[in-house]
Every structure is written in C-alpha cells, then in structure tokens.
C-alpha cells in the first residue's frame, strides 16, 4: 500500500465537533492521520486545557493514527515529517498558508476540509467503557472544572430566578402523538400500517418554552401569541392555566391554531403531519400585539422570542419590540426555528443569547462550507449577540462567546449528557428556558449553559414536551457533581 500520511496541526483547545469532522475528513484523504498538537508555549492565547489533556483528547479519536505535542511552526513540522498531504479548515483557503512552500519541495498536497458533515461526531471517539446509565457527566465535569463551577453556585442562581418576571412571545403549537402498533406493509401499496392505541396531546412552541420558564422557578410568565378560532385554541387556553402562565392571546380567524401530529410505533416516529399557516399576521394585529407588550412591560426582566416562522413575528414587529426593550433595559434572548429554507436567526440583533441549530445558522448565512468556529463568528458579526450557542442534537452544544468588540472570542462545547434520548423534540426549548433564566440572574454564561445542558438532558428522557420539574433538574445537578 502506498503511504499516504496526512497531517493536521492545531491547538485543539476545546475539542469540539468541528475539529472531529475536520479530522475525520483528513483521515479520508489518506491512510494514516498524524496530528500535531501545539504546546502551551506555542499558543498565542492561554488555553483553559493543558497541553497533555489536549493531546489525550486528540489521541482518543478513532480516526487519529498518531498525535504528538510540538512547538514547531507548521512549516517546520511539514519539513520534518514530509506528509503526503496537509489538511486545514475551509476558512484557511483564502489566507497565507506557510506549509505550501515546504510541500512544494517534494510535491505534497494541501487540502481544505468543509465544516459540514452529516455525522455524529461522538461516534468517532474510541470507546473505553460502557456507560451504565443514560446520563454521562464525564465531559460536563471537565467543563465545570475549566470554568470553576461549583454546585453551591446554583443556590444563588435559583434564588434569583424566583424573583424574575418573564415575557415570552411566539407561535403556540399543539403537539399530538398518535401511538400505535405497526401491523406491517399494506398489500395494495408500500405503506406502513399501524393500529392506533392512544393519542397524547401537549403544548409546544412558545407555550412550552414559557411552561419550562415557569416550572423552573420564575416568579411570573406572560405568554403572548395568536391562536385560531377552533377547538385546539380551547385546549391551549386550558393548558396555559395548568402551566400557571398569564395569557395575552389574540385570535386570528384566518389562521388555525398550529397542530403537529406525530404517528409513532414503539419508540419510532413514522410520520409527522404539520397543519399550519405561514402568512404574516395583519398590520392591525401586529399593532395590537405591540401595544399589549408595551402595556405589560413594567417590571419585566427578560423577553424571550420563541419564533417558529409561521408569520407571528414579521421583521417590522421584531424591530419595534427590540427597540422598546432596549430603551427599557430589558434583556432579550431568541430562538428562531427554520422550516425548510424559511427562517433567519440573524434577524434577531443584539440579543443576550441566540440558540440556533447548525442548520439554522447555515441557512441564515447561506453558508454550507465553513467550520463551526468561522460559522459562529460570521453570525456574531452580523447579529451582535452577547452569547451564541449552536445546538448540535446528539452532539450537544457548541458555545461561542465573543468579547465586547466582537473581534475576539472564546469557544467551548458540552456533549449531550443524556445518551439515550426518548424524545429529543423538546431539548432546544428546555435549553433556552434554563439558560436564559440563568443569564437573567447575572450568572456567568458558563453556568447558564451548564444548567441549560442539564435541563435538556432531563427533558429528552421523557416522552412528550411537558414543563420540566425543578426537583428533577436539581437531582441531575447534584448527581453531576458527585
């Protein structure tokens, strides 16, 4: 076999899914992957993780054949090893790459890897043990050590949360789960046949975000939304009372209350049917909503945009609300879900926190190529959030925390803590609720995202999106520090 050694060099300060994707791509370019990890003394910024641990994390990846610490420049490493190819991130394609001169001496190649791969990065980590329980706190513990997080810190956070008044605006969705038994394939056409056994109904969308906020201890939660003139609206009103929310609801006869029905057999979802309208609400209704917000803004500590892009939050209304909150010193956070190619998280400017999925960021920026760090920074430069968390489903979260001038930043990540999700549908809502509440208490973002990750892990362990109980979160928090 022809030796095709591929080289990658970097800091790998916090090993995140973007690194793992790049390294897996690099391995596919040859038959042996060598990774040069920069020593602490060779890094331009101080790392939260010492060089030995950074090396061990890289060595733990299945795609890595060999890794070593170095204080040599990229040119010197290439000159010494003479690899078949060097792989770098796509963002380096338009920059000066000092390795090129060394590669040209013997005909080596330089490849640039895209940051987007449809893979679960965790599967490329060498497995040294089986996790006995569905919750794995290993990386969460390391995260807590990096950011000097202690269990006792959360007592003050929870106490402050109990004094917060929150407002949530966005589409309310009725989530319906039709559970059945799979009978088999139809004889007439290749269709799976199920026999329905029961139907469970839950509040989703902005309503469940508000429900989580209240269940996690907020003093009061006002929910602003639009429903249709139908029986699903009656269900919404009943459940809102159960969740102890203050409803500020408007009726639009031209729009049915959004309904999403999932047909499930066993633990699998076979089909989801969305009954929604996506046209913008009328200008008259927009004005009524804005006046309602203005009249109820007194003593509000935080406003949450829970946007599903079904027309409730046109850009003009969003801008008016943002200006109003800015003028009154009210914190804001936003999540804007993308349906197909519809949706743009970047239209929420100057938020304290944005929590898009990776796909939502790529759609907003029309960017299929860049790695996670560059992708995150481009969104930050466009929308100026104080904190950005890109949610990565079973890969967990990628944290991008810019400085005040937005030109420098710090990254970190938390893998999914619950490795056996029963129903992942509510993870993002729960993460947003817990993280936003923590930020509103002036806690550090690192504490907020730790708490949010634990809340999401608890939520995906149950079927259906119901408000997370505070005692469940507290138990998970205590377990994570044992």
N, C-alpha and C positions, 0 to 999 in steps of 0.2 A: 504494500500500500504506500502510495506517495504521501510523504509527511506534509500535512497542511496545518501547521501550527498557527493559531490565531491569537493575537494579543489584544488585551484591553487594559488600559491603565486609568486609575481614578482614585478619588478619596473614599467613596462609599461610606460617607459619614453616617447616614442612616440608610440601611439597605431597604429600599422600597420597591414596589412592583415595577417601576420604570427601569431600575437597574436590572432586575431579574429578567425582564423582557429583552433588554439590550444584550445581556449575556447569553440568553438562550438563542437569540438571533446570531450572535457571534459564533457560537458553537456550530450552528448550522452552516456556517461559511467554510468550515474546515473539519478536521477530525480530532483536533486537540485544542483546548482552550486554556490559555495561561493568562492569569490576571495579576497585574502589578498594582498593589495597594500602596498608596503614598504614605510614608511615615508621618507622624505628627509634626516633625520638624520640617517636612517638605510642604506642608499645607499653608496656604495664605491666610486661612481663618482657623480659629481654635475649634476643635471638634468636641462635641459632648461625649463622644465614644472614643476610648483609647485605641491606639493602633492595633494592639493584639486582638481586641474584641472585633474590630472591623475586619481583620484578616480571617478570624474564625467564622464570621458570618458568611464571608465570600466562599470560604472553603466548604461550607455546609451545603452549597448548591450542587445538585447533581450534574449540571452542565459544565462545571469547572473541573478541569483535569488537574490543575496545579495553580497555587497562588503564593505570592511572596511579598514581603514588605520591601520598599525601596525609597531611597532619597534621590535617585537619579532622575534627570529630566526625561520626557518622552523620547526625545531624540537619542539620548544615551541608552535608554532601555532597548529601543529598536536596534541600535548599532550593536549592542551586546548580544541580543537574542536572535536577530535576523529572522523574524517570523514570516510565514507565508503572507499573512495579512494583519492589518491593524483595523479594529472596528471602533468607531466613535458614534456618538449620538447625531441624529439628523441636524441638530442645531449648529454643529461644527462645520457643516458643509460650506457655508459662505465665509468662514473665518480662516485665518492663517493657521496651518497645521504643521508644526515643526517636524513631525515624523516623516513628511513627504520626502525631504532631502535624503534622509537615511534609507528610506525604502527604495528610492530611485537607484541607489548604488548597486543593488542586486536584483532589482525588478520586483520588489514586494508590492502588495496591493493595499489600498486604503478604501474601506467600505464604510458607509454611513447607514446606521440602522434606524428605521422608523420606531416611534414610541408606542404604536398601537398594535396590539396583537390580541386576538380573541382567545386568551388562555387564562387559566387560574394560576397566577404566579406561585402560589403556595405549593402547588404540586411538584415544583422543581426543587424543593428543599428536601435534602436527604432525611429520611425518617429514621430516627434512632430509638424511638419508643412509641408505643401506642398510647393515645390519650384515653384514660379510663373514663373520664366524664366529658360531656359535650362542651364544657367551658374550659378553655386553656388560657391561663393567665400568664404564661411564660413571658411573652413579649410585653404584655401590659405591665408586668413587674419591672422589666428593664426600662420601659418608658417612664414609670414612676420614679425610678432611681435617677434617670437622666435629668428629670425636671424637678427633683427634690419634692415630690408629692408624698404627703403623709395622710394616713386615714383620718387623723384628728382635724386636718384642714377642712374636711367636708362638714363638720358640725357647724362651723360659722356660715358656710355656704347655704346649707339647708335652713338655718335660722333666718338668713337674709331673704331667701326665696319666699318664705312665708309672709313677707311684707310687700311683695311685688303685686302691682296691678298691670295686667297684660291685655293687649288688644290683638286679635287675630283676624285677618281678612283674607278671603279666598273662596274658591268653589267648595261647596259641600257635596260629597259623593256618597251615595248609598251603595255599600258593598254587599253583594249577595253571593253566598256559597251554596251551590246545589250539590249535595253529596250523594253519590250513587255507587252501585255495584256494576263493574264492567262485565257485560254479558258476552261480548265478542264482536266480531265483524259482521256487518249486515250482509245478507246473501245477495241483495239487489245492487249494492254499490259498496266501495271500500270505506265504510263509515263505522267508527266505533260506536257500539250500542251500550248505553248504561240504563240501569233501572234506578230512578231517584229514590232515595231513602228519607232524606230530610233536607231542609233549607235553613241556613243560618243567615241572619242579616246584621250588618254592623254599619256604624257611621264611619265614613272615610273622608279623605281630602282635608280641607281646613278644619272640619269638625273634630276629626280625631287628633289633629295637632293641638287644637285647643283643649281637647279632653286630656291629652297627656300633660299639657302645661298645668291644668288644674289639679289632676291627680298627683302630680309631682310636688304639689305644695303651694302653688301661687295663691295669693290672697283672693284675687278676683280675676275672671277672664271674660272679656266681652268678645263675642263672635259675630262678625259682620259678613253677610253673604246674601246670595239670591237663590230662591227656590222657585219651583214651578207651582202651578195651581193643580196639584194632583195628590193622590193618596200617599206617595212617597214623601211629600212635604209634611204630611201629618206625622209620619214615622220620625222624620227629622226633628220636629218640634217636641215629640215625646222624649226622644233620647237626649236631646240637649238639656232637658230638665233633669234627667238622670245623671248627666255629667256635671251638673251644678254650674252650668255656663249661663252668662247673661246674653240672650239672643238679640241681635239687631238685624233682623231678617227682612228682606224685600221680596215681593212676589212679582215675577215676570211671566205672564200667561203665554208668551211666545217661546218660552224655554222650559222643557220638562226638567224636573229635578234629576241631575245626573245619576245614572244607575249603571253599575258594572256587575255583571253576573259571571261567576266562575263555576264551571262544571268540573267536579273532581271525582276521581275514582281512587280510593285508597289515599295515598299521600301525594298523588299526582294531579295537577291541573291539566285537563284535556282541552279546554276551550274557554276563552273569555269573550263575552259579548258586551260592548260598551254602547249604551243608549244615551248619547249626549248631543248637545248642540254647541257649535263653536263660534257663532256670530257674536259680535260685540254687543254689550248691553247698550241701550239708548242713552243719549246725552242727558235726557231728563233723569234717568235712573242713576247715572253717574253722579249728577249733581246732588241727588238725594243722599247717596252713599257718602259723598264727601262732607255734606252738612252734618250727617249723623256722626261721622268721625270727629269733626271739629267740635260738635256739641258734647261729645263724650270723652274728650282727650284729657280733661283735667285729672291730675294725679296718675296718669298713665306712665309707666316706667319703660315699657317696651312694646313695639309694634311688630308683629310677625306677618310677613307676606307669605301665604301658602298658595301659590299660583299654579293652576293646572292648565292654563292657557285655553280655557273654554269661553273666553270673552268677558269675564267679570272685571278684569283689570287691564283696560286699554292703557296705552302708554301715557296719554294725557292725564288720566286719573292717577296713575302711579306717580308721575312727576309732581302733581299737586299735593298728594299725600306726603311724599318725601320732603317737599319744601315746608309743608306745615309742621312735620315732625322735627326737621332741622331747626326751624325757628323756635320751637318749644323745648329743644334739648332732649328729645326722646330718642332712645336707641332704636335701631331697626335691624332686622335680620330677614333674609329672603331665601326661599326655595322655589324654583320655577321649573316644573316638570315639562319635559319635551315629549309631545305626542307626534310620532312620525318625524317630520322635519319642522314642525311648528313649535316655536318656543325660543326664547332668547334670555338666558340668565343674565347676560351682560347689560340688559336694560335697567337692572337694579343697581344704581350707583350709590357709592358712599355708605354701604351697609356696614354694620359691625360684623356681620358674618354672612357668607354665601355658602350653600351646601349642595352644589350640583353634582350629578353623576359625571363620570368621564365623558360619556357620550353627549351629555347636555353642553359641556364645555366645548367639545369639538364642533357641535352643530352651531353654537353661538359664534364661534370664531371661524367657522368654515375651515377647520384645520385638522386633516386626518393624519398628519405626518409627525408632528413634534412629540417629544417625550413629555412625561408628566411635569417636570420642573419648568421647562420652557412654556408648556401649555398653560400652566398655572400662572406664571408671571405675565404672560400676554393678557390673560383675563384680568389680572390685577391692574395692569397698566391701563386697561380700557375702562374698568368699572370702579377702581379705587376702593375695594373693600378693606376693612381693617384686618379681617381674617378670612381665609378661604380654605374650605375642606372639600376635597373631591372624594366622593363616596365611590367605592370600587366593589360593591356587592360582597361576594365571599372573600375578596382580597382585603376587605377592611376599609380604612380611610387613609388618604394622603393629605397632610397638613402643610399649608403654605402660608407662612406668617411674614408679611412684608414689614419693613421699617416705615417710619413716618413719611419718608420721602419716596417710598415705593421702589427705590432703586436697588435695595439690598433686601435679603430675606433669609428666613430660616425654614428648613423643611424637616418634617418628621412623619412617621407613619405608625398606625396601630392596625395590626391584622384583625380580622374578625375573631372575636373572643369566643363566640358560640359556633363550634364547628359542625353542629347538627341542627341547622335551621329547619323548623317545621313549616313556617310560613314567613318568607322574607319580605312580604308586601309592606309591612309597617315599620321596617328598620329605619328608613330615612326620616319619617315623621317623628319617631321617638328620639332619634339622634338630634334632630333640630330642636325639639322641645327642651330636652335636658341641657344641651349645650347653650342654647340661648338664655335659659333661666340662669345658668351659672355665670355667663358673661354679664348678665344684668346686675349681678351682685358685686361686680368689680373683681371677681376672681381672675386668676391668670387664664389665658386661653388654653394652656396645657392642662389645667384642672378641668376646664369646661369640656374639652374633647375626650378626656379620660372618662368623665361622668357620662357623656353622650354615648361613648362606645359601649360602656357597661349597660346603659339603658337599652340600646339597640339589641345587644346580645340577649337581654332578658325578654324583649318583645318578640323576637323571631322564634323563641322557644315555644310559643303558643299559637294555636290556630285562630285566625281572625284578629282584626285590629281593634282591640279594646284598650282603654286607658291603662297605662302601666301603674300598678300599685306601688306606693312608696316603700312599703315594707319589703317587697321583692327586690327593689333596687338597693336598699340598704343592706340586705343579706348578701347580695352579689358583691357589693363594695367591701364588706367585711371579709368575705371569702378571698377577694383578690389580694388582700394584704397579709394573708396567713403564710 
